[in-house]
């Protein structure tokens, strides 16, 4: 005689559970080991307690960007010579910035004469204040009067303002 289907399903479930038990027991052992390690660590931290008082001073090394020879040279200069040296460095820095800006404008496709005028700040377009620190042109918004599309932008803004005014009802216009 054939066994009922319920008996077969019950028997399969027993086999499945029996197969899972060793793996589950292994997982529980590993988890218990982690819990034990955390309890031990917590006990060590609690036993140490908070430390009172100021922390010990750290020894800091004095780091200098200049060698002793450079310091001695600078200290040997008179105040007038230092001023002259600072001016020389400033002009050298300005020349380098102009050269970098000219290269950036030239890479953008501007002519050599336009580049020089723009770098010196005499051109109506991008002036020296229109450059970033790296000498590249700033991105301008049409609301900036130096932008080539500024006039068209002003016309568009005026038209938009007029359309918004016309769209308001009488009560909204009276509230303004």
C-alpha positions in Angstrom: 0.0 0.0 0.0 1.1 3.5 -0.9 1.9 6.1 1.9 -0.1 9.3 1.9 1.4 12.5 0.4 1.3 14.3 3.8 3.8 11.7 5.1 6.2 12.3 2.3 6.1 16.1 2.8 6.6 15.7 6.5 9.5 13.4 6.0 11.2 15.9 3.5 10.8 18.7 6.1 12.5 16.5 8.7 15.4 15.8 6.3 15.8 19.5 5.5 15.8 20.6 9.1 18.2 17.9 10.0 20.6 19.1 7.3 20.4 22.7 8.4 21.1 22.1 12.1 24.9 21.6 11.9 25.4 24.8 10.0 23.2 26.7 12.4 25.1 25.4 15.4 28.4 26.5 13.7 26.9 30.0 13.2 25.8 30.2 16.8 29.3 29.2 18.0 30.9 32.0 15.9 28.4 34.6 17.0 29.0 33.6 20.7 32.7 34.0 20.2 32.2 37.6 18.8 29.9 38.4 21.8 32.5 37.1 24.2 35.3 39.3 22.6 33.1 42.4 22.8 32.3 41.7 26.5 36.0 41.4 27.2 36.8 44.6 25.3 34.1 46.4 27.2 35.4 45.2 30.5 38.9 46.5 29.6 37.6 49.9 28.7 35.5 50.2 31.8 38.4 49.2 34.0 40.7 51.8 32.5 38.2 54.6 33.3 38.6 58.2 32.3 42.0 59.8 32.7 42.1 63.0 34.6 44.4 66.0 34.1 46.0 67.7 31.1 47.3 65.6 28.3 51.1 65.4 28.0 52.7 68.0 25.8 53.8 66.7 22.4 57.2 67.6 21.1 56.8 69.6 17.9 59.6 70.0 15.5 60.1 73.5 14.1 59.7 73.3 10.4 61.2 76.1 8.3 60.7 76.6 4.6 63.9 78.7 4.4 67.4 77.5 5.0 69.7 79.2 7.4 71.6 80.7 4.5 68.5 82.3 3.1 67.6 83.8 6.5 71.1 85.2 7.0 70.9 86.8 3.5 67.6 88.4 4.2 68.6 89.6 7.6 71.8 91.1 6.1 69.7 93.4 3.8 68.9 96.9 4.7 65.2 98.0 4.9 65.6 99.8 1.5 67.2 96.7 -0.1 64.3 94.5 1.3 61.7 96.9 -0.2 63.5 96.8 -3.6 63.7 93.0 -3.4 59.9 92.8 -2.6 59.1 95.1 -5.6 61.3 93.0 -7.9 59.5 89.8 -6.8 56.1 91.5 -7.3 56.9 92.6 -10.8 58.2 89.1 -11.6 55.0 87.6 -10.3 52.9 90.0 -12.3 54.8 89.2 -15.5 54.3 85.5 -14.9 50.6 86.0 -14.4 50.3 88.1 -17.6 52.2 85.5 -19.5 50.0 82.7 -18.2 46.9 84.7 -19.0 48.1 85.4 -22.5 48.7 81.7 -23.0 45.2 80.9 -21.8 43.6 83.5 -24.1 45.7 82.4 -27.0 44.6 78.8 -26.4 41.0 80.1 -26.5 41.7 81.4 -30.0 42.1 85.2 -29.3 44.5 87.2 -31.5 47.9 88.3 -30.1 47.0 92.0 -29.9 43.6 91.3 -28.3 45.3 89.0 -25.8 47.8 91.7 -24.8 45.0 94.3 -24.4 42.9 91.9 -22.4 45.7 90.9 -20.1 46.6 94.6 -19.5 42.9 95.3 -18.8 42.4 97.9 -21.6 40.0 95.9 -23.7 36.3 96.5 -23.2 35.7 92.8 -23.0 37.4 90.7 -20.4 39.6 92.9 -18.2 42.2 92.0 -15.6 39.4 91.7 -13.1 37.6 89.3 -15.5 40.4 86.7 -15.0 40.5 83.9 -12.5 43.6 83.5 -10.3 45.0 81.1 -12.9 44.7 83.6 -15.7 41.7 82.0 -17.4 38.7 84.1 -18.4 35.8 84.1 -16.0 32.4 82.8 -17.1 30.1 85.7 -17.4 26.3 86.0 -17.0 24.4 88.1 -19.5 23.3 90.4 -16.7 27.0 91.5 -16.5 27.3 94.6 -18.7 30.6 93.3 -20.1 28.8 90.2 -21.6 28.3 90.4 -25.3 24.6 89.4 -25.0 23.8 91.9 -22.2 21.6 94.2 -24.4 19.5 91.2 -25.6 19.2 90.0 -22.0 17.9 93.4 -20.8 15.2 93.3 -23.5 14.1 89.8 -22.6 13.9 90.7 -18.9 11.8 93.8 -19.6 9.5 91.8 -21.8 9.1 89.2 -19.1 8.4 91.8 -16.5 5.7 93.4 -18.7 4.1 90.0 -19.4 4.0 89.3 -15.7 2.5 92.7 -15.0 -0.2 92.1 -17.6 -1.0 88.6 -16.2 -1.8 90.0 -12.8 -5.5 90.7 -12.0 -6.7 94.0 -10.6 -6.5 92.9 -7.0 -2.9 91.8 -7.3 -1.9 95.0 -9.0 -3.6 97.0 -6.3 -1.7 95.1 -3.6 1.6 96.1 -5.2 
